[in-house]
Amino acid sequence: MHVIHIYKIGHFLFSLDKNVILCYTNDIDVIREVVMKLVALRLPEELIDELETCSKQLNRSKSFIIRKSVEKYLEDYIDYQIALDRLNDKDDDIISSTEMRKLVEK
């Protein structure tokens, strides 16, 4: 027998089936499917303690906090890499802040 758990959060329904989370609207149309995979990592004890404290304060799971932290790190890293690539691109013109203000004001 296969059991699927369905949770209602706000106006959305979520079903959890093994490693897949499906999000439904009130019309039961699938609007997002997320496949979750397990990643194991080792962290220093003091970092685990901070994570547990944060988890309790935010009333969020440790997995949620780690996932959001990794997402934010990757966003920042991508932005950093784009900026670094543009800085190192000899064909990309560098303009002054005065020139930038003029362009923005138009």
N, C-alpha and C positions, 0 to 999 in steps of 0.2 A: 504494500500500500504506500503510495507516494503522497506526502502531505506538503502543501504549500501554505505558508503563513502569510496572511494579508494584514497590513497595518494601515490605519487611516491617520494622516498627518495633515491638518488643515483641510484643503480641498482636494488633496491628492491621496491616492491609494498606492501602497507599495507592496509588492509581493517578493518574498525572499525564497529562492529556489536554488539550493546548493550555493554556487558562487555567482549567481546572476541576480541582480536587483532590477525589477521592472517598475516603472513609475507610470501610473494611469491617471487620466483626468476623470471627471465624473461620468463621461461617456464611455469609459473603459477603453479608450484608445491608448496604445502604448506611445508615450512621448519620449521615453529615454530608456535605454538598456545599458547597464553597466556590468561588465564582467570583472569581478574582483579576484585577484590572485594573492596568494600568501607570500610574504617576504619576511624572512627571519633576520634579525640583526642583534648585535651585542652592543650594549651601551654601558658606560660607567655608572656605578651605583648612584652617585650624586645626581646624574642626569635623570635616571629612573625616578628618584625621589622628587625631583622638580616636576617631572611629567605627571606623576601621581597627584601631586599637590594641585597642579594646573587642571588636571582632569576633574578633581573634586570641586574646585572653585567654579569651573565653567559648566559642571554637570554634563560633561561630554566624555566619551570613551577615549582611552589612550590611543587607540587606532585612528580615531577621527582627528585628534590633535597631530599625530605624526603625519597622516595623509595630507592635512592642510598645510603643515610645515614644509613637506616635500614639494607640494604644488607651488607654494609661494617661492621657495628656493629656486625651483626650475624656471618660473616666470622671471625672477630677478636675474638668473644666470643667462637666460636667452636675451633679455634686454641688455645686459652687460656685454654679451658677445656681439650683438648687433652694433652697439656703440663702439666697441673696440675695432670691429671690422671697418666701420665707417671712418674711424680715426686713422687707421692704417691704410686706407684707400687713397692713393696719391691723386686719383682723378676726381675725388669728391671735394668740392669747393668748401672751404671754411669761411663762414661769414661772421662779422662782428655782431655783438648784441644790439647795437644801434641799427644795423641793417635788418636784423631779425624783427625788431620792434616795428620797423617801417613795413615789413611784409605782413605782419600780423594785423596791423592797423588798417590795411586795405580792405 
